[in-house]
């Protein structure tokens, strides 16, 4: 009997040790999870910072010196395009859009900023392949731009094999080969034609891009749709014209998405137009379009003003609260108006 009692207490002590060991493991796991979340939160705040703008002229000069080449026509635009694309991949946190783990998974504004930049890089790559690098419609396309343009159009959300980053780096590598051939006096197969018509074609696409962004930003406070208003008017009696239309408003969950997409687009365009001011200087002077380019740059610089608010405010148009979307829309609309003026000047003989 005493032996059974001793055995009973030994079993109890063993059970207590087992439960205590299990509790320690649970506490350790909880501590690890809490630390991970705290570190991810701090990293997410750091990753959410937007890259600063850079001097296109200084970057062009530094790239040319590193390559031991002369900055020929097209060098500034191509080098700037490469720098913009590399910033997407090498900024704090790297490319975040395709992240599937925290903190990248939690971030919302940065992926929209990346998409805005990516759209402008893609449009410029297409323009360079189709127009700027070709003397005429029957000219052959550049071998490296044939690779770069579709690589930069690869799925922006792919994280598996192949990853988005690896495909974009292939496109960047092709752009670097094009830049090397363009600036090599011993090779004449790479061309960059700084003509008014090729620039005008790209500006036409850009005008529709900025017009769409400006409209969506302006709809943050809601407004009547013009197309619906026109559709309601039967055209028989002008006195019966109906001014009302269906109210169109950007969903409140999408307001910050559109805002940061516009921030990314304006950041990329700011540097692209600074490069255009260098490479297309002669045609801009001949067409008296230099002032238009400078005005576009001023408006895009305004769109990159410092954000002092931790959230995107959406006050009414004339309310006491700020409306960041309307402010951004104003800058983009004025830039788009200058682009329209620039296109008209470039179209003149």
N, C-alpha and C positions, 0 to 999 in steps of 0.2 A: 504493500500500500504506500509506504513512504516513497518508494522508488517511482511509483506512478505519479505521485504529487510533484516530485522533483522534475520528472519528464514533462509534466504539464506546464510548469513554470518556464522550463527551457524552451518549449514550443512557443509560448507567449512572447518571450524575449526575442526569439527569432522572427516572429511575425512583426513585432515592433520595429526591428532593424530593417526588415524588408520594406515596410510602409514608410519608414523614415528615408530610406534610400530612394524610393520612388518619388517622395516629396521633394527631395533635393534635386533630382533630375528635372522635375517639373518647374522648379524655381529657376534653375539654370536656363532652361529653354525660354522661360518667360523673360528673363533678363536679356538673353541674346536677341529675342524678338524686339523688345523695347529699344535696345541699343541700335539695332538695325534700322528701325523706323525713325529714330532720332537722327541718325547719320544720313539716312535717305532724305529726310526733311531739309536738313542743312544743305546737302548736295543739290537738292531740287531748287532751293532758293538761289544758289550760285549758278546752276545751269540755266535758270530763267533769265539771266541778264543778257541783253541784246548786244551783239558785237558792235564795237565802235566803228565809225567810218574811218577810212584811210585816205591818204593823199594819192590820187591816181598818178600824178606827175612824178612824185618821188618813187612810187612803186615801179613805174615804168622805167625810170632811170636806173634804179637798183637792179631790176631784172635784166636790163640790157647790159649793165656792167658785169653781172654774174655770168651771163652767157658770152660776154666779150663780143657783143654785136652792136650795130647801130640801130636805134629805134626807128625803123622804117615806117611808112604809112601802114596802119593796121596793127602795129605792135602794141600800142596803148590799149586798144579795144580788146585784143586777144588776151593780153597779159591780165587785164582787169577782169575779164570773164573767167579766167582760170583762178584768180584770187578769190572771186566771189564764190565759185563752186567749191574751192578748197575750204573756205570759211564754213560752209554748210557741214563739212565733215570733221573739221579740226577745231571748231569753237569749243568752249567749255561744255563738257558732256557729250561732245561729238554730235552725230546725227541722231535725233531723238524720235523722229516720227515713227520709226518701226520698232521702238523699244517695247518689250513685253514684261519687263520687271520694273519695280520702283527703283529710283524716283521718276525715271522717264515715263513710266506708265501713267503716273499721276498728272504729269504736266500737260496742259492744254494749249497755252498761249504759244509756246515755243514751236510745236509742230505746225501751227498755222503761220507763224512767222517764216518757218522754213519753206512752207508751200508757196508763200508769196514770192520768196527769193527764187525758188525753183522754177516757177512759171516764167519769170523774166529771163532766166538763164536758158530755158528751153526755147523760148521765142527767139532770142538772139542767136542761138545755135542754128535754128532752122533758117533764119534770115541769112546767116553767113553761108550756110550750105547752098541755099537756093539762089541767092542774089549777089551778096557782097563778094564772094570769092569767084564769081563767074563773069566773064566779059559780056556774054549774051545768052539768050535762052538755049542756043544750040551748043554752048560750051559744056565740056565734061565737068562733073562735080569733083571737088577735091577729095582725094582718097582718105585723108584723115578725118575730114569733116563728115564724110559718109559714115564713119564709125562713131564719132563723137555725138552727133545729133540723136540717133536712136538710143545710145547708151544713157544719155541724160533724160530720155523719156521712159526709162525703165520704171516699173512699179515702185512708187515711193514708200510703200508699206511692207515690203518683203524683208523678213528677218532670217529666213532659212536660206538654203543653198539654191541659187546664188543670192547673196545679200544685196540690198540696195547700195550699201557703201562700196562694195567691190565693183559693181557695175558702173557706178558714177566715177570711180577712180579710173576705170578703163576709158571712159569718155574724157576725163581730164588729161590722161596720158596722151590720148590722140590729139587733143588741143595743143599740148606741149610740143608734139612732133610737128604739127602745123606751124606753130610759132617759130620753131627752129628752122624749118624750111623757108618760111616767109622772110626771115631776117638773114638767111645765108645767101650771100651774093653769088655763090657758086651753083646755087639751085634756083631755077626759074619756074618750077612747076607750081609753086604756091603763090596765089595772088590775093590781093585785097583791093577791090575797086571802090574808092571813096567817091562814089557818084551820087548825084541828087536823087536819081530814080530808085536806086537800091535802098538808100536811107529812107525815102518816102514810103516804100513798101512796108518796111518794118514799123514806121510810125503809124501807118494805117491800122495795123494789128494792135499796136499799143493803145491807140485812141479808143478802140472798142473795149480793151481790157480795163483801162482807167474809167471809162464811162460806166461799165458794169459795177465796178467797185464803188464809185461815187454814188450811184443810185442805191445800192444796197446799204451803204453807210447812211445815206440820207433817210432811208426808210426805217431807221432806228426809232423815230418818233411817230411813224405811220403817216401815210398820205394816200390820196386817191390815185388809183392807177390811170394814167392817161389813156392807155389802150382800151381799158374798159369803158372809160367815159366816152371815147369816140365810138365805140361799138354800140352804146346805148342811144346814140343820136341817129335818127333815121334819115336825116338830110332833106326832108320834104319842106319843112317850114323852119327857117333859121330862128324864129321867135320861140320855137319849142325846144331849143338846144338845152340839154340837161348838163349841168356843171358837176353833178355828183358822180362819183364812181365808187368802185369797191375799195375799201380801205386796205392798203397793203402795208404790212409792218414786219420788220425783221424780228424773228422770234427772240425773246429775251435771253435764251440760252445760247444764241448764235452771235450776239452782239460783239462779245469780246473776240470770237473767232474771226469775224469779218475785219474787226479793227486791226488785229495783229497780222492778218494776211496783207492788209493794206500797208502796215508798217514794214513788213518784209519786202513787198513789191517796191515801195518808195526807197528803201535802203539800197536795193540792188540797182534801181534806175538812177539814183543819185550818182553812183560811181560810173554807170554806163554812159550817162550824158556827159560826165566830166571827161571820159575817154573819147567820146564822139567829138567834143570840143577840140581835142588834140588832133585826131586822125582826119576829121572832115573840115579842118579849119579853112582850107582854100575854097571848097564849095560853099561853105557857110558865108564866107566873106563875099563871094561872087553873087550869092543870092540874097545878100543883106539879111541873113537869118541868124547872125551871131547873137543879136539881142534876144531873140526868142529862146535860144538855147540857155543863155544866162538866166532868163526869167524862169525857165523850167527848173534849173538847178536851184534857184532861190526858193521856189515853192516846195521842192522835194527836201531841201534842208529844213524848212519849216515843219514838214511832216515828221521829221526825225527829232523834234524837240524832246527834252527830258520829260519823263513821266513821273509826276510827283504823287499821283494817287495810286494806292495799292490795288484798286479795282477800276474797271472801266465804267465810268459814270454815264448814266443815260437820262439826264434831265430833259425836260421838255424844251422845245426850241427857244422860248423866251422865259423860261423859268429861272429860279434862283440856283438850281443845281447845274453843274457843268454837263455838257454832252460831248464826250470825246469823239464820238462817231461823226457828229456834225462838223467838229473842228477839222478832223482828218478829211472829211468829204470836201470841205472848203479848199484845203490845200491841193487836193488831187484835181478838183474841178478847175482851179486856176491853172494848174500845170497842164491839164488837158486842153484848155483854151489856148494856151501858148503853143501846144503841139499842133493844134488846128491852124494857127497862124503860120507856124513853121512849115507845115505841109503845103499851104497855099504859096508861100514864097518859093519853096523848092520846085513847085510845079510850073512856075513861070519860066519862060524862055530866057 
